[in-house]
Structure formats: structure tokens, C-alpha cells
Amino acid sequence: MLPQRAVGEELVTTAKDADGAVGVESPRWFIAIVGNRAERKSSETLQASGYETFVASQREKHVWKNGRSKEVDRIVLPSLVFVRTTESDRKKRVAFLPCVRRFVTDPARRTEPGAPAPAAVVPDREMETLRFMLERAESPVSVEQTTLRVGDRVRVASGRLLGLDGTVRRTDTGRSRLYVSLDILGCASVEIDRNLLERIP
């Protein structure tokens, strides 16, 4: 079980009673496409409008050629900002904010051939997984638009990523690369010592 830990602000969940109530629409995570290098500014604009947002970034040490180093925030998903809102509010308000160009769509959710693809929705569980990796990983996390191949299913048995489930692919360095499925986004990956992993039966 993945520890209930989020990066930055706390995840907001909707009460079960509200989910089942007639006429009550639950907020969900959508992916807004914003201007290049405008992720943080767009996120602040959305927050000022009352929305919960998340910019996928990771703290890293950057070392220049002269030996000087500094902690920097690397944007992992350029031009994307996660926004938590309802579908109706996304259509009526968020989509018309100047900082939002459009939303990532999910063709797999298209109801009929030729119909416009609806906006992609990222499940809360996947948001928690992504945030957990960005907070805990000791090496750079990357998100790749690839389809996972069949491989060993593993769980991190110790270390800072304890409890994370994923699929492993071997790398040339003799270490392993852990891939975690994020359906809509593709998959996130991070290099990890194989000794920290245990096979899931």
C-alpha cells in the first residue's frame, strides 16, 4: 500500500456521500496545457481563482562546469498544470481563463467514432503516486509517453520509495529502472537499486 503522502499541498478528496448524491458533481484532476515555461505562473493564476493545482517538478542539484552547484526545481511535465475541478466548471470557467490554452484529451473515452475526445481525467491514486515519486526519488524522475511491456511486477521493499508498485526494466548500468503506470500520462520512471525491490507474486 502506498503511503498517503503528497508533495506540496494536501490532496483533497470528495466525501463518499457527495459522490453518490443526486446532482452533486465531484471534482477531479484535469490536465491544462499552458504556455511554455509558464507552468508556475499559470498555476498561481488558477489558485488565485480558487482552484487546487499541481505542477510536476522535482528538486535537483544542478552543477555548472565551473563546479558551482545549486538546488533547482526541474519541471518534469513542461507546459502542463494539473487542475482539480468539476467537469462543468472546467468547461464553463477554467477553459476560458487566459492562462489555459486547452486540456489534454483522452481518445479512449470517446463515446462514438468521430466525436470529440473528452478531457483526460487523472485518478486521485495516480496523482498520489506521481507526487510521491517526485518527493521521494533520489534520482531524476521522467514521464514517458510509452506503453509498458510485459515485465516483472515489483514493490519497493525499503528505502525512500517504500511501498511503491511498478514494473522493472534492466538498464546498462546494472541497476534497474522502475516504471510506474500513469495511464493518461504514460509512465513515470526512476533508476533504483535492485536490492530494494521485491517481486509481487
C-alpha positions as MATLAB code, in Angstrom:
seq = 'MLPQRAVGEELVTTAKDADGAVGVESPRWFIAIVGNRAERKSSETLQASGYETFVASQREKHVWKNGRSKEVDRIVLPSLVFVRTTESDRKKRVAFLPCVRRFVTDPARRTEPGAPAPAAVVPDREMETLRFMLERAESPVSVEQTTLRVGDRVRVASGRLLGLDGTVRRTDTGRSRLYVSLDILGCASVEIDRNLLERIP';
ca = [
       0.000    0.000    0.000;
       1.403    3.401   -0.993;
       1.875    5.739    1.979;
      -0.642    8.557    2.000;
       1.870   11.313    1.276;
       1.523   14.179   -1.171;
       4.027   16.716   -2.465;
       3.235   20.362   -1.798;
      -0.364   20.911   -0.855;
      -2.548   18.173    0.606;
      -4.733   16.169   -1.746;
      -8.427   16.932   -1.360;
     -10.832   14.020   -1.597;
     -14.580   14.149   -2.023;
     -16.782   12.582    0.643;
     -18.382    9.289   -0.373;
     -21.816   10.681    0.426;
     -21.287   13.507   -2.040;
     -20.147   11.092   -4.756;
     -23.446    9.315   -4.633;
     -25.692   12.320   -4.111;
     -28.018   13.254   -6.930;
     -26.940   16.433   -8.703;
     -23.598   16.666   -6.887;
     -20.624   16.648   -9.242;
     -17.299   15.537   -7.792;
     -14.109   17.491   -8.520;
     -11.476   15.591  -10.488;
      -7.954   16.180  -11.749;
      -7.695   17.547  -15.304;
      -4.520   18.436  -17.229;
      -4.375   22.001  -18.522;
      -1.965   22.877  -21.328;
      -0.349   26.253  -20.685;
       2.385   28.344  -22.267;
       5.982   27.166  -22.441;
       7.811   27.965  -19.193;
       4.587   29.421  -17.790;
       3.693   26.463  -15.580;
       4.207   28.172  -12.221;
       2.657   31.479  -13.210;
      -0.371   29.689  -14.680;
      -0.662   27.588  -11.532;
      -0.659   30.735   -9.375;
      -3.337   32.310  -11.592;
      -5.532   29.231  -11.257;
      -5.013   29.124   -7.496;
      -5.965   32.793   -7.252;
      -9.208   31.830   -8.993;
      -9.887   29.253   -6.262;
      -8.601   26.036   -7.848;
      -6.277   23.417   -6.417;
      -3.346   22.903   -8.770;
      -0.160   20.895   -9.053;
       2.938   21.468  -11.193;
       5.026   18.302  -11.585;
       8.537   19.319  -10.570;
      11.473   17.771   -8.747;
      14.199   19.332   -6.593;
      17.623   18.574   -8.039;
      21.206   19.688   -7.569;
      22.484   21.374  -10.718;
      26.259   21.537  -11.144;
      27.773   24.033  -13.571;
      31.071   23.499  -15.448;
      32.882   25.818  -13.033;
      31.965   23.477  -10.157;
      29.311   25.747   -8.658;
      26.150   23.904   -7.632;
      22.650   24.929   -6.675;
      19.338   23.263   -5.782;
      16.819   23.888   -8.570;
      13.220   22.886   -9.300;
      13.088   20.957  -12.593;
       9.732   20.914  -14.373;
       9.033   17.246  -15.169;
       5.990   17.865  -17.385;
       6.603   21.046  -19.405;
       3.576   23.185  -20.337;
       1.224   21.132  -18.137;
      -0.620   22.089  -14.954;
      -2.913   19.696  -13.077;
      -6.183   21.363  -12.056;
      -8.773   19.903   -9.678;
     -12.305   20.971  -10.538;
     -15.624   19.628  -11.766;
     -16.271   18.897  -15.428;
     -18.957   21.580  -15.712;
     -16.745   24.223  -14.072;
     -13.838   23.207  -16.308;
     -15.995   23.807  -19.396;
     -17.678   26.999  -18.198;
     -14.841   28.784  -16.371;
     -11.379   27.190  -16.396;
     -11.243   26.645  -20.167;
     -11.772   30.386  -20.715;
      -9.026   31.618  -18.377;
      -6.256   33.375  -20.399;
      -3.519   31.128  -18.975;
      -5.184   27.923  -20.230;
      -4.696   27.066  -23.895;
      -6.615   23.772  -23.873;
      -6.846   20.477  -21.993;
      -5.222   17.110  -22.607;
      -7.849   14.774  -24.066;
      -8.376   11.028  -23.753;
      -9.378    9.422  -27.095;
     -10.104    6.147  -25.293;
     -13.094    7.809  -23.573;
     -14.668    8.899  -26.864;
     -18.323    7.793  -26.827;
     -18.707    7.342  -30.584;
     -16.475    7.406  -33.689;
     -15.772   10.917  -34.913;
     -16.964   12.546  -31.695;
     -14.587   14.957  -29.904;
     -12.401   13.226  -27.347;
     -13.333   14.233  -23.780;
     -10.858   15.836  -21.405;
      -8.499   13.361  -19.760;
      -9.076   12.699  -16.063;
      -6.226   11.600  -13.795;
      -7.403    9.352  -10.914;
      -6.546   10.528   -7.404;
      -4.463    7.392   -6.868;
      -2.235    8.224   -9.836;
      -1.812   11.800   -8.654;
      -0.686   10.487   -5.267;
       1.767    8.112   -6.964;
       3.276   10.844   -9.124;
       3.598   13.230   -6.209;
       5.120   10.508   -4.029;
       7.784    9.718   -6.644;
       8.681   13.378   -7.183;
       9.004   13.936   -3.433;
      10.936   10.784   -2.543;
      13.069    9.735   -5.526;
      16.792   10.349   -5.139;
      17.441   10.305   -8.912;
      15.611   12.182  -11.701;
      12.055   11.081  -12.472;
      10.937   11.172  -16.093;
       7.475   10.712  -17.570;
       7.453    8.995  -20.945;
       4.636    8.593  -23.458;
       5.202    4.880  -23.873;
       3.192    1.698  -23.449;
       4.550   -0.616  -20.766;
       5.740   -4.003  -21.969;
       5.183   -7.200  -20.085;
       7.731   -7.401  -17.241;
       8.157   -8.300  -13.619;
       5.778   -6.608  -11.259;
       7.681   -5.408   -8.210;
       7.261   -3.475   -4.991;
       9.866   -1.278   -3.342;
      10.646   -3.105   -0.084;
      12.822   -0.473    1.562;
      14.236    2.980    1.076;
      12.529    6.304    0.454;
      10.149    4.860   -2.190;
       8.938    2.126    0.175;
       5.574    0.684   -0.876;
       5.627    1.854   -4.499;
       4.478   -0.767   -7.051;
       5.677   -0.863  -10.647;
       7.346   -2.731  -13.481;
      11.093   -3.147  -13.829;
      13.310   -2.855  -16.884;
      17.041   -3.534  -16.609;
      19.465   -0.768  -17.579;
      23.015   -0.946  -18.943;
      24.429    0.228  -15.631;
      23.428   -2.952  -13.841;
      20.831   -1.087  -11.811;
      17.112   -1.308  -12.509;
      14.629    1.230  -13.750;
      11.243    1.181  -12.041;
       8.300    2.117  -14.275;
       5.012    3.166  -12.697;
       1.935    3.294  -14.926;
       0.119    6.654  -15.056;
      -2.473    5.643  -17.653;
      -3.233    9.052  -19.127;
       0.298   10.445  -18.957;
       2.169    7.280  -19.954;
       4.541    6.149  -17.227;
       6.960    7.641  -14.732;
      10.361    6.031  -14.256;
      13.283    6.259  -11.868;
      16.580    4.381  -11.518;
      16.712    2.268   -8.358;
      18.939   -0.342   -6.709;
      17.557   -3.833   -7.436;
      18.258   -4.835   -3.839;
      15.443   -2.505   -2.750;
      12.866   -4.381   -4.851;
      10.793   -7.474   -4.165;
       8.783   -9.438   -6.743;
       4.993   -9.330   -6.449;
       3.596  -12.889   -6.788;
];
